[in-house]
Amino acid sequence: MDHKRKRGRPRTVERKQTAMLAMENYWREGLHALSINEICRRTNLSKPSLYREFGGEDGLLAAALECYGEVVIAPRAANLAGDRSFEESVESIIEFLTSPRDTPPGCLLVKMRGAPECLGPLARARVDMMVRGLQEAYEALFVRAQSRGEARGDVSPGLAGRYIDTQVTTALRQIASGEEPDEVRAQAKLAFDALLPSRTAIG
C-alpha cells in the first residue's frame, strides 16, 4: 500500500460557511468593530488559512457581501418584479425596511457603502455591482409603473431608480441608528409620494 502523502494542500476552510459567518458578524457589528484577527477567532480560522482561501480581508469582505446578496438582496429584488401596483410595491418596500426581523438592524450593503475606507478593490467592485443591480431593479419597477399611469411621467426612470435607492438607503441607516420605525416609515412614505402623479400636481 502506498502511504505517501497526496500532493496539494488540504482544504482547511469551508468557504461558504466562513463567508456566511463573516457576513453575520460584519452585518451585526459593522466593519470598524471587527479586526481580521477577531474574524479569524470567531470563524475558528488561522490567519494563514484565511489568506490562502480569500486572499485577505478584502476577499473575505467581498465573499461576505456575495452571501448577503444571495440571502437578502436577491429575494427582495425578485419581489420588485411582481405584478402589484406601484403603490403596493412601495408599501411592501417600506414595510420591509421598517418591520422588526430576526436579523441584525440595517443593511450590510449600506454599511459597506458608508465605509469605503474599509474596503479593498474586490469589495468595492462587489458593492458597485450590487448597487447598480438594485438601481436597475428600481428603475424597471418605475418604468412598469409609468406604463400603467401609476407614476409620474415627468421623471426619468434612471433618476427614479437612483431616488428610490437613496430613500431605501436613508431608511436603513435610520433604522440601524435606532430611530423609531414609525417615524422612519412616515418619512419614507412622504419621500415615495413624490413619485406618485396624483400627489405631485403643481397649482
ABEGO torsion letter per residue (X at the ends): XBABBBBEBBBABBAAAAAAAAAAAAAAAEAAABBAAAAAAAAGBBAAAAAAAAGEAAAAAAAAAAAAAAAAAAAAAAAAABABBAAAAAAAAAAAAABBBBBBBEBAAAAAAABAAABBAAAAAAAAAAAAAAAAAAAAAAAAAAAAGABBAABBAAAAAAAAAAAAAAAAAAAAAGBBAAAAAAAAAAAAAAABAAAABBX
